[in-house]
Amino acid sequence: MPNILNFPNLRFPEFTEEWKWYELRDVIHMFSGGTPPMQSPDYWNGNIPLISAISMHNTYISSSTQYITDIGLEKGSRLLQKENLLLLVRGSMLWNRIPICYNLIDVAFNQDVKGIVVGNKSTSLFVLYWFQSKETFLKSLVTGTGIGAGKLDSETIFSLQIALPNKIEQSKIAKFLSLLDQRIETQNKIIEKYESLIKGIIDYHFKRSAREDYLVKELGEYFSVMNLSKENLSETGAECILYGELFTTYGCVINEIKSRTAKDGNKLTLSSSNDLLFPSSTTVDAYSLISPSAILKEGVILGGDMFGIHINEKFNNEYLSYLFNYIYKNELARYAKGSTIVHLHYNEVKDAKIEIPSLEEQNKVTIGLRLFQEKISIEKNLLSTFQKQKEYLLRQMFI
């Protein structure tokens, strides 16, 4: 409901006018994207970026994992011009956050994304930060039957109420927050450089090491996990990992647990300290499923659409995580099945063959990489501080 005072808790001192209320449909135009048919080579590997959920982890979009041709655009997608917005409206990510991005280049986008053009009452940057300030509320509007099927309804979005100051105040708010975003982006790049360095070390070591062939099923004992959803999370309780966090929170190695749950019972699935955890489904693409995480803690509750392998004593789960993420991602992605929702089942991948160096070599490279992981952890904590500062400002600077 509109704020009675019609102005935010925190604003620049030179502005005193009350803000005016509108329905969002009076401020923005929103339209859907699409994906060209995958079986036609004429539609793919062109020079037009195709944006999907996997490209929308940051506020600003500057790259894409897929490209389409002009014919592909004509046959299956829509083009959004730079300085407009992209909003994710479908997929598992919506249960954790609502990605809304300012577009830096002309892009096409798939059916999970809405393009947003802002009219003359506001600006793209101001509306971007307004959406971000309402993220908690928007998450409450997400519908779906499971963690892999989140959806935001377009009509519900259009009916939301937005308060707007004059254009000068809008511009000053957006510029201030964009400066903080630039610092956050710099911090993300620092983390990405360390992760890129780890990838390079793994690739260099793998190519120069003696290796033996193994099947995935020879790595250890497969296990499934219990059902656990975001509704089961709590401020206190036992440490837990949800399926969606394998995409949004954790990387190759999990040594610090972020979530807790008060759920208890006899059917809890608990981790061991040499497990490898695989996400089992996604609405993004097959490649994103070949991203297992090595967990280094025992007794953590595991839940959701994932499966695990209790890695045996011949292998180091940290090294195997790097191997799957950086060496075998493309090769193993072909075992995933599905289109709208892509699944990866253990039975489909268990007979896949991979090459692995000796345990001595695995341990040697892993010990070195732990130093980089510690540095990444430090940089991520600093990133979290900046993000919390931004969250506070968004709550205070918008109605």
VOPAGU-2260 file (C-alpha; in pm, 1 decimal, decimal comma):
REM VOPAGU-2260
SITE   aa  ch    i         X         Y         Z
SITE  MET   A    0       0,0       0,0       0,0
SITE  PRO   A    1     118,6     358,9     -63,7
SITE  ASN   A    2     318,5     526,4     211,8
SITE  ILE   A    3     100,7     793,4     385,2
SITE  LEU   A    4     388,1    1041,5     380,4
SITE  ASN   A    5     456,7     978,8       9,5
SITE  PHE   A    6     832,0    1015,0      43,3
SITE  PRO   A    7    1107,2     771,4     151,2
SITE  ASN   A    8    1292,5     753,5     482,5
SITE  LEU   A    9    1621,5     861,1     326,7
SITE  ARG   A   10    1661,8    1119,0      49,7
SITE  PHE   A   11    1890,0    1397,5     -65,7
SITE  PRO   A   12    1824,3    1716,0     138,4
SITE  GLU   A   13    1747,8    1943,6    -158,0
SITE  PHE   A   14    1430,2    1749,5    -244,0
SITE  THR   A   15    1106,8    1803,5     -49,2
SITE  GLU   A   16     823,8    1729,6    -295,8
SITE  GLU   A   17     602,2    1430,3    -235,2
SITE  TRP   A   18     631,0    1135,5    -472,3
SITE  LYS   A   19     341,0    1047,6    -706,0
SITE  TRP   A   20     182,8     701,0    -732,0
SITE  TYR   A   21     120,1     508,0   -1054,0
SITE  GLU   A   22      35,9     156,7   -1161,1
SITE  LEU   A   23     345,5      -2,5   -1309,8
SITE  ARG   A   24     157,4     -59,8   -1638,1
SITE  ASP   A   25     152,0     321,0   -1679,0
SITE  VAL   A   26     530,9     341,9   -1646,1
SITE  ILE   A   27     668,6      42,9   -1842,5
SITE  HIS   A   28     600,5    -171,5   -2148,1
SITE  MET   A   29     689,0    -540,6   -2112,7
SITE  PHE   A   30     717,3    -811,5   -2380,2
SITE  SER   A   31     824,1   -1176,1   -2406,4
SITE  GLY   A   32    1124,1   -1338,0   -2571,7
SITE  GLY   A   33    1176,2   -1682,3   -2719,9
SITE  THR   A   34    1427,1   -1943,8   -2833,4
SITE  PRO   A   35    1481,3   -2040,3   -3200,7
SITE  PRO   A   36    1445,3   -2414,9   -3276,1
SITE  MET   A   37    1761,6   -2588,1   -3157,4
SITE  GLN   A   38    1774,4   -2834,1   -3448,0
SITE  SER   A   39    1836,9   -2570,6   -3716,2
SITE  PRO   A   40    2206,2   -2475,1   -3750,6
SITE  ASP   A   41    2109,8   -2165,2   -3951,5
SITE  TYR   A   42    1966,8   -2010,9   -3635,9
SITE  TRP   A   43    2270,0   -2052,2   -3409,2
SITE  ASN   A   44    2632,6   -1940,3   -3366,5
SITE  GLY   A   45    2567,6   -1593,8   -3503,0
SITE  ASN   A   46    2658,5   -1261,2   -3343,3
SITE  ILE   A   47    2341,6   -1177,2   -3146,4
SITE  PRO   A   48    2365,8   -1263,0   -2774,0
SITE  LEU   A   49    2073,0   -1472,7   -2646,0
SITE  ILE   A   50    2009,3   -1396,8   -2280,7
SITE  SER   A   51    1871,0   -1660,6   -2043,6
SITE  ALA   A   52    1870,3   -1704,8   -1665,8
SITE  ILE   A   53    2235,7   -1812,3   -1666,3
SITE  SER   A   54    2335,5   -1468,2   -1799,8
SITE  MET   A   55    2145,8   -1277,9   -1531,3
SITE  HIS   A   56    2346,0   -1323,6   -1214,1
SITE  ASN   A   57    2461,0    -960,9   -1206,6
SITE  THR   A   58    2285,3    -626,3   -1227,9
SITE  TYR   A   59    2436,6    -555,4   -1566,9
SITE  ILE   A   60    2455,3    -794,2   -1863,3
SITE  SER   A   61    2771,8    -782,8   -2070,7
SITE  SER   A   62    2806,3   -1139,4   -2199,8
SITE  SER   A   63    2608,6   -1444,4   -2302,2
SITE  THR   A   64    2677,8   -1814,6   -2334,7
SITE  GLN   A   65    2471,5   -1850,8   -2653,8
SITE  TYR   A   66    2449,0   -1654,9   -2978,5
SITE  ILE   A   67    2192,0   -1661,9   -3258,7
SITE  THR   A   68    2183,3   -1538,1   -3616,7
SITE  ASP   A   69    1957,3   -1274,1   -3772,6
SITE  ILE   A   70    1743,9   -1558,6   -3910,5
SITE  GLY   A   71    1727,4   -1713,5   -3563,7
SITE  LEU   A   72    1608,1   -1380,4   -3424,8
SITE  GLU   A   73    1337,2   -1361,0   -3690,4
SITE  LYS   A   74    1221,9   -1719,4   -3631,7
SITE  GLY   A   75    1224,5   -1744,7   -3257,5
SITE  SER   A   76    1326,6   -1450,6   -3039,0
SITE  ARG   A   77    1289,1   -1076,5   -2978,0
SITE  LEU   A   78    1549,0    -799,4   -2972,3
SITE  LEU   A   79    1588,6    -558,6   -2682,0
SITE  GLN   A   80    1789,4    -241,1   -2726,4
SITE  LYS   A   81    2058,1    -130,3   -2485,0
SITE  GLU   A   82    1962,8      80,4   -2183,9
SITE  ASN   A   83    1638,5    -114,7   -2142,4
SITE  LEU   A   84    1573,1    -381,9   -1879,7
SITE  LEU   A   85    1550,9    -760,4   -1863,8
SITE  LEU   A   86    1345,4    -934,0   -1593,2
SITE  LEU   A   87    1358,1   -1307,4   -1523,5
SITE  VAL   A   88    1000,3   -1432,7   -1482,5
SITE  ARG   A   89    1040,3   -1812,0   -1485,4
SITE  GLY   A   90    1283,9   -2064,5   -1340,0
SITE  SER   A   91    1433,3   -2209,2   -1024,5
SITE  MET   A   92    1639,2   -1895,6    -954,5
SITE  LEU   A   93    1322,2   -1701,6    -864,6
SITE  TRP   A   94    1289,5   -1886,6    -536,3
SITE  ASN   A   95    1618,0   -1726,8    -423,0
SITE  ARG   A   96    1628,8   -1389,4    -599,2
SITE  ILE   A   97    1459,0   -1186,1    -872,5
SITE  PRO   A   98    1718,2   -1103,1   -1142,1
SITE  ILE   A   99    1649,1    -766,3   -1306,1
SITE  CYS   A  100    1923,2    -633,6   -1533,2
SITE  TYR   A  101    2013,6    -311,4   -1712,3
SITE  ASN   A  102    2099,0    -397,1   -2069,4
SITE  LEU   A  103    2435,5    -263,5   -2195,5
SITE  ILE   A  104    2411,8    -402,1   -2549,9
SITE  ASP   A  105    2139,8    -501,1   -2797,7
SITE  VAL   A  106    2037,1    -858,3   -2709,5
SITE  ALA   A  107    1781,1   -1126,8   -2782,3
SITE  PHE   A  108    1628,1   -1312,3   -2489,0
SITE  ASN   A  109    1454,7   -1642,4   -2428,1
SITE  GLN   A  110    1105,3   -1727,0   -2303,9
SITE  ASP   A  111    1204,8   -1717,9   -1936,5
SITE  VAL   A  112    1282,7   -1346,3   -1963,0
SITE  LYS   A  113    1075,1   -1032,5   -2019,8
SITE  GLY   A  114    1206,9    -724,4   -2195,0
SITE  ILE   A  115    1110,6    -394,4   -2031,2
SITE  VAL   A  116    1096,6     -55,2   -2203,0
SITE  VAL   A  117    1045,9     238,6   -1965,8
SITE  GLY   A  118     819,2     523,7   -2075,1
SITE  ASN   A  119     867,7     897,4   -2028,6
SITE  LYS   A  120     749,7     905,8   -1666,0
SITE  SER   A  121    1074,1     749,0   -1546,0
SITE  THR   A  122    1412,6     611,1   -1651,7
SITE  SER   A  123    1545,4     259,2   -1692,6
SITE  LEU   A  124    1795,7     294,5   -1408,5
SITE  PHE   A  125    1540,9     426,8   -1160,5
SITE  VAL   A  126    1295,2     147,0   -1244,4
SITE  LEU   A  127    1581,0    -105,2   -1216,7
SITE  TYR   A  128    1653,5       2,9    -859,6
SITE  TRP   A  129    1282,5      19,9    -777,6
SITE  PHE   A  130    1249,9    -347,4    -878,4
SITE  GLN   A  131    1552,4    -433,9    -666,7
SITE  SER   A  132    1407,8    -247,3    -368,0
SITE  LYS   A  133    1094,5    -465,9    -395,2
SITE  GLU   A  134    1275,8    -798,9    -433,4
SITE  THR   A  135    1149,0    -947,8    -105,4
SITE  PHE   A  136     790,9    -859,9    -197,6
SITE  LEU   A  137     834,1    -989,2    -553,7
SITE  LYS   A  138     960,6   -1322,4    -420,4
SITE  SER   A  139     634,5   -1355,3    -228,0
SITE  LEU   A  140     450,4   -1334,5    -562,9
SITE  VAL   A  141     641,9   -1625,2    -717,5
SITE  THR   A  142     416,4   -1922,5    -788,3
SITE  GLY   A  143     489,7   -2280,5    -890,7
SITE  THR   A  144     462,6   -2638,4    -773,4
SITE  GLY   A  145     828,3   -2686,7    -681,9
SITE  ILE   A  146    1169,0   -2528,1    -649,4
SITE  GLY   A  147    1234,1   -2580,3   -1021,3
SITE  ALA   A  148     913,3   -2416,8   -1144,1
SITE  GLY   A  149     901,3   -2058,0   -1017,7
SITE  LYS   A  150     692,2   -1807,8   -1212,5
SITE  LEU   A  151     608,7   -1437,2   -1195,8
SITE  ASP   A  152     276,6   -1345,9   -1357,9
SITE  SER   A  153     290,6   -1048,8   -1597,8
SITE  GLU   A  154     -51,0    -909,8   -1501,6
SITE  THR   A  155      45,6    -920,8   -1133,5
SITE  ILE   A  156     361,0    -723,6   -1211,7
SITE  PHE   A  157     171,5    -464,4   -1416,8
SITE  SER   A  158     -75,1    -403,7   -1132,1
SITE  LEU   A  159     196,7    -315,4    -878,9
SITE  GLN   A  160     205,5      39,6    -740,5
SITE  ILE   A  161     518,7     249,7    -798,5
SITE  ALA   A  162     595,0     591,1    -645,8
SITE  LEU   A  163     798,7     834,1    -857,3
SITE  PRO   A  164     973,5    1160,0    -762,1
SITE  ASN   A  165    1055,1    1420,9   -1023,9
SITE  LYS   A  166    1306,6    1329,6   -1293,3
SITE  ILE   A  167    1593,4    1521,8   -1129,1
SITE  GLU   A  168    1557,6    1331,1    -801,3
SITE  GLN   A  169    1517,2    1003,5    -992,6
SITE  SER   A  170    1842,9    1069,8   -1175,0
SITE  LYS   A  171    2034,7    1152,8    -856,9
SITE  ILE   A  172    1912,6     838,2    -677,9
SITE  ALA   A  173    1998,4     618,7    -976,0
SITE  LYS   A  174    2344,1     773,2   -1019,1
SITE  PHE   A  175    2426,3     727,0    -650,0
SITE  LEU   A  176    2324,4     360,1    -650,9
SITE  SER   A  177    2501,4     295,5    -980,5
SITE  LEU   A  178    2830,6     408,9    -820,7
SITE  LEU   A  179    2784,0     142,4    -553,4
SITE  ASP   A  180    2699,0    -108,3    -826,3
SITE  GLN   A  181    3027,0     -27,9    -999,9
SITE  ARG   A  182    3216,0    -115,2    -680,6
SITE  ILE   A  183    3019,0    -439,0    -651,1
SITE  GLU   A  184    3097,4    -519,4   -1014,4
SITE  THR   A  185    3467,0    -457,8    -950,2
SITE  GLN   A  186    3451,1    -697,1    -656,7
SITE  ASN   A  187    3282,0    -959,1    -874,8
SITE  LYS   A  188    3561,0    -924,3   -1130,3
SITE  ILE   A  189    3823,7    -979,5    -860,1
SITE  ILE   A  190    3649,4   -1303,9    -762,6
SITE  GLU   A  191    3613,6   -1408,7   -1127,7
SITE  LYS   A  192    3988,3   -1359,8   -1183,4
SITE  TYR   A  193    4072,5   -1594,3    -896,2
SITE  GLU   A  194    3821,8   -1848,2   -1027,2
SITE  SER   A  195    3970,3   -1816,5   -1375,2
SITE  LEU   A  196    4315,8   -1873,6   -1228,6
SITE  ILE   A  197    4194,8   -2192,6   -1057,5
SITE  LYS   A  198    4047,4   -2312,7   -1387,4
SITE  GLY   A  199    4378,4   -2247,8   -1562,0
SITE  ILE   A  200    4574,6   -2440,1   -1297,6
SITE  ILE   A  201    4340,0   -2739,0   -1320,4
SITE  ASP   A  202    4359,4   -2742,4   -1699,3
SITE  TYR   A  203    4741,5   -2717,0   -1696,3
SITE  HIS   A  204    4779,3   -2989,8   -1433,8
SITE  PHE   A  205    4530,0   -3224,4   -1599,2
SITE  LYS   A  206    4697,4   -3210,0   -1940,5
SITE  ARG   A  207    5041,7   -3282,1   -1794,9
SITE  SER   A  208    4947,7   -3560,0   -1552,5
SITE  ALA   A  209    4938,5   -3934,9   -1607,3
SITE  ARG   A  210    4574,9   -4043,9   -1592,6
SITE  GLU   A  211    4367,3   -4359,7   -1565,2
SITE  ASP   A  212    4016,6   -4428,4   -1699,1
SITE  TYR   A  213    3727,1   -4462,3   -1455,4
SITE  LEU   A  214    3350,7   -4477,8   -1484,1
SITE  VAL   A  215    3150,1   -4229,5   -1277,0
SITE  LYS   A  216    2998,2   -4519,8   -1081,6
SITE  GLU   A  217    3349,5   -4622,5    -970,0
SITE  LEU   A  218    3401,8   -4292,9    -786,1
SITE  GLY   A  219    3189,5   -4393,2    -488,0
SITE  GLU   A  220    2842,3   -4472,6    -360,9
SITE  TYR   A  221    2542,4   -4290,8    -506,1
SITE  PHE   A  222    2278,3   -4145,7    -272,6
SITE  SER   A  223    1954,9   -3950,9    -312,8
SITE  VAL   A  224    1838,9   -3676,7     -76,8
SITE  MET   A  225    1524,7   -3581,6     114,8
SITE  ASN   A  226    1270,4   -3316,4      20,7
SITE  LEU   A  227    1354,0   -2972,0     155,9
SITE  SER   A  228    1224,9   -2634,4      37,4
SITE  LYS   A  229    1288,1   -2268,7     112,6
SITE  GLU   A  230     986,8   -2276,7     347,1
SITE  ASN   A  231    1191,2   -2508,3     572,6
SITE  LEU   A  232    1469,8   -2251,3     621,0
SITE  SER   A  233    1502,7   -2076,1     957,4
SITE  GLU   A  234    1729,0   -1834,3    1142,0
SITE  THR   A  235    1843,1   -2107,4    1378,5
SITE  GLY   A  236    1868,1   -2483,7    1364,9
SITE  ALA   A  237    2092,4   -2729,9    1185,0
SITE  GLU   A  238    2309,5   -2636,6     887,9
SITE  CYS   A  239    2152,6   -2726,4     553,6
SITE  ILE   A  240    2200,3   -2696,6     178,3
SITE  LEU   A  241    1907,7   -2653,7     -61,4
SITE  TYR   A  242    1926,9   -2767,5    -420,9
SITE  GLY   A  243    1891,4   -2413,0    -555,4
SITE  GLU   A  244    2191,6   -2294,7    -354,7
SITE  LEU   A  245    2420,4   -2515,4    -565,6
SITE  PHE   A  246    2351,1   -2264,3    -844,0
SITE  THR   A  247    2319,3   -1937,8    -653,4
SITE  THR   A  248    2536,1   -1962,4    -341,5
SITE  TYR   A  249    2810,5   -2222,7    -372,1
SITE  GLY   A  250    3090,1   -2294,8    -616,4
SITE  CYS   A  251    3322,6   -2590,9    -662,6
SITE  VAL   A  252    3396,5   -2625,6    -290,5
SITE  ILE   A  253    3160,0   -2583,3       6,3
SITE  ASN   A  254    3341,4   -2519,7     333,4
SITE  GLU   A  255    3104,3   -2267,1     493,3
SITE  ILE   A  256    2730,5   -2332,8     515,3
SITE  LYS   A  257    2497,9   -2035,5     466,0
SITE  SER   A  258    2153,0   -2174,8     555,2
SITE  ARG   A  259    1983,7   -2343,7     850,4
SITE  THR   A  260    1665,4   -2539,2     906,8
SITE  ALA   A  261    1463,5   -2642,6    1209,6
SITE  LYS   A  262    1327,8   -2947,2    1025,7
SITE  ASP   A  263    1400,0   -3275,9    1194,9
SITE  GLY   A  264    1299,3   -3640,3    1161,5
SITE  ASN   A  265    1433,4   -3983,7    1080,2
SITE  LYS   A  266    1455,7   -3929,2     705,5
SITE  LEU   A  267    1713,0   -3650,6     702,4
SITE  THR   A  268    1994,5   -3683,8     449,1
SITE  LEU   A  269    2325,8   -3583,4     606,3
SITE  SER   A  270    2651,9   -3512,5     430,5
SITE  SER   A  271    2988,0   -3676,3     485,4
SITE  SER   A  272    3313,7   -3484,8     442,0
SITE  ASN   A  273    3402,8   -3641,0     106,4
SITE  ASP   A  274    3074,8   -3598,7     -82,5
SITE  LEU   A  275    3012,6   -3459,5    -429,0
SITE  LEU   A  276    2670,4   -3292,3    -476,5
SITE  PHE   A  277    2505,4   -3259,6    -819,7
SITE  PRO   A  278    2198,5   -3047,6    -903,4
SITE  SER   A  279    1941,1   -3266,0   -1081,2
SITE  SER   A  280    1728,2   -3014,8   -1271,7
SITE  THR   A  281    1727,0   -2664,0   -1411,0
SITE  THR   A  282    1532,7   -2443,8   -1650,1
SITE  VAL   A  283    1855,5   -2297,8   -1792,2
SITE  ASP   A  284    2055,1   -2553,9   -1994,4
SITE  ALA   A  285    2234,0   -2888,3   -1968,9
SITE  TYR   A  286    2575,6   -2730,3   -1911,5
SITE  SER   A  287    2467,3   -2567,2   -1586,5
SITE  LEU   A  288    2388,8   -2911,3   -1439,0
SITE  ILE   A  289    2750,8   -3027,9   -1472,6
SITE  SER   A  290    2850,2   -2812,7   -1176,9
SITE  PRO   A  291    2889,1   -3038,6    -873,1
SITE  SER   A  292    3009,5   -2900,9    -541,3
SITE  ALA   A  293    3247,9   -3079,3    -305,8
SITE  ILE   A  294    3127,9   -3046,1      53,7
SITE  LEU   A  295    3393,2   -3060,0     325,7
SITE  LYS   A  296    3163,3   -3080,3     632,0
SITE  GLU   A  297    2992,4   -3379,1     789,6
SITE  GLY   A  298    2636,1   -3376,9     919,4
SITE  VAL   A  299    2493,8   -3102,8     694,9
SITE  ILE   A  300    2127,5   -3160,7     600,6
SITE  LEU   A  301    2084,8   -3195,6     224,1
SITE  GLY   A  302    1755,2   -3144,4      45,6
SITE  GLY   A  303    1584,5   -3076,6    -283,1
SITE  ASP   A  304    1637,7   -3183,6    -641,5
SITE  MET   A  305    1996,8   -3306,0    -617,8
SITE  PHE   A  306    2189,2   -3629,5    -586,3
SITE  GLY   A  307    2525,3   -3707,1    -430,5
SITE  ILE   A  308    2817,6   -3946,4    -442,8
SITE  HIS   A  309    3002,8   -4058,2    -130,4
SITE  ILE   A  310    3350,1   -4043,1    -288,3
SITE  ASN   A  311    3572,2   -4337,3    -191,2
SITE  GLU   A  312    3929,9   -4327,2     -61,3
SITE  LYS   A  313    4089,0   -4344,5    -408,4
SITE  PHE   A  314    3972,4   -3991,7    -493,6
SITE  ASN   A  315    3967,6   -3637,4    -357,8
SITE  ASN   A  316    3619,4   -3484,8    -384,7
SITE  GLU   A  317    3758,5   -3131,2    -421,7
SITE  TYR   A  318    3969,5   -3232,1    -718,8
SITE  LEU   A  319    3677,2   -3420,6    -876,5
SITE  SER   A  320    3459,8   -3111,3    -843,6
SITE  TYR   A  321    3714,9   -2905,5   -1035,8
SITE  LEU   A  322    3745,5   -3185,4   -1291,1
SITE  PHE   A  323    3371,5   -3198,9   -1359,8
SITE  ASN   A  324    3327,1   -2820,4   -1361,0
SITE  TYR   A  325    3626,3   -2729,9   -1576,4
SITE  ILE   A  326    3734,2   -3033,2   -1780,8
SITE  TYR   A  327    3427,1   -3249,5   -1843,1
SITE  LYS   A  328    3138,2   -3002,2   -1840,5
SITE  ASN   A  329    3076,4   -3004,1   -2216,4
SITE  GLU   A  330    3124,9   -3377,3   -2255,7
SITE  LEU   A  331    2893,6   -3477,8   -1971,2
SITE  ALA   A  332    2622,1   -3222,9   -2051,7
SITE  ARG   A  333    2497,1   -3454,1   -2326,7
SITE  TYR   A  334    2368,5   -3694,0   -2060,5
SITE  ALA   A  335    2114,4   -3436,1   -1940,1
SITE  LYS   A  336    1762,9   -3470,6   -2081,3
SITE  GLY   A  337    1472,7   -3234,1   -2136,2
SITE  SER   A  338    1386,7   -2898,4   -2291,7
SITE  THR   A  339    1177,6   -2667,2   -2071,0
SITE  ILE   A  340    1311,0   -2837,0   -1757,9
SITE  VAL   A  341    1644,7   -3015,9   -1804,0
SITE  HIS   A  342    1718,9   -3317,2   -1581,3
SITE  LEU   A  343    2039,1   -3500,3   -1492,0
SITE  HIS   A  344    1993,6   -3845,8   -1337,4
SITE  TYR   A  345    2269,6   -4054,5   -1184,5
SITE  ASN   A  346    2166,5   -4362,3   -1383,3
SITE  GLU   A  347    2220,8   -4173,6   -1709,0
SITE  VAL   A  348    2569,3   -4052,8   -1620,5
SITE  LYS   A  349    2702,4   -4341,3   -1407,8
SITE  ASP   A  350    2863,4   -4523,6   -1702,6
SITE  ALA   A  351    3032,2   -4213,5   -1843,6
SITE  LYS   A  352    3409,5   -4250,6   -1870,3
SITE  ILE   A  353    3649,3   -3990,1   -1731,9
SITE  GLU   A  354    4026,4   -3974,3   -1689,3
SITE  ILE   A  355    4166,3   -3901,7   -1342,8
SITE  PRO   A  356    4525,9   -3851,5   -1217,0
SITE  SER   A  357    4656,0   -4045,1    -916,5
SITE  LEU   A  358    4536,6   -3958,4    -565,2
SITE  GLU   A  359    4882,1   -3817,6    -489,1
SITE  GLU   A  360    4848,5   -3574,6    -780,6
SITE  GLN   A  361    4490,0   -3490,2    -685,1
SITE  ASN   A  362    4592,4   -3404,7    -329,4
SITE  LYS   A  363    4896,1   -3206,7    -440,0
SITE  VAL   A  364    4703,7   -2969,2    -665,2
SITE  THR   A  365    4410,9   -2942,9    -422,0
SITE  ILE   A  366    4634,5   -2827,9    -135,3
SITE  GLY   A  367    4763,4   -2544,9    -351,3
SITE  LEU   A  368    4417,7   -2442,4    -466,3
SITE  ARG   A  369    4289,6   -2417,8    -109,5
SITE  LEU   A  370    4495,3   -2099,4     -72,1
SITE  PHE   A  371    4307,5   -1947,0    -365,2
SITE  GLN   A  372    3976,5   -2069,7    -222,5
SITE  GLU   A  373    4056,8   -1895,1     105,9
SITE  LYS   A  374    4128,8   -1574,9     -84,8
SITE  ILE   A  375    3803,2   -1611,4    -278,8
SITE  SER   A  376    3619,2   -1657,4      51,5
SITE  ILE   A  377    3766,9   -1331,4     183,6
SITE  GLU   A  378    3672,0   -1144,2    -133,5
SITE  LYS   A  379    3318,4   -1290,6    -124,3
SITE  ASN   A  380    3274,6   -1171,9     234,3
SITE  LEU   A  381    3375,0    -821,8     123,1
SITE  LEU   A  382    3130,2    -849,9    -165,7
SITE  SER   A  383    2858,5    -950,6      81,8
SITE  THR   A  384    2930,6    -635,3     285,0
SITE  PHE   A  385    2881,5    -413,5     -21,7
SITE  GLN   A  386    2563,0    -598,7    -112,8
SITE  LYS   A  387    2420,0    -552,9     237,7
SITE  GLN   A  388    2498,8    -180,9     219,9
SITE  LYS   A  389    2310,0    -161,5    -107,1
SITE  GLU   A  390    2013,6    -359,2      32,3
SITE  TYR   A  391    1987,0    -111,9     321,6
SITE  LEU   A  392    1995,7     189,0      88,5
SITE  LEU   A  393    1732,2      36,4    -140,4
SITE  ARG   A  394    1499,4     -14,5     155,1
SITE  GLN   A  395    1546,6     343,5     275,1
SITE  MET   A  396    1553,8     538,1     -55,4
SITE  PHE   A  397    1233,0     402,1    -209,1
SITE  ILE   A  398     874,5     401,2     -82,5
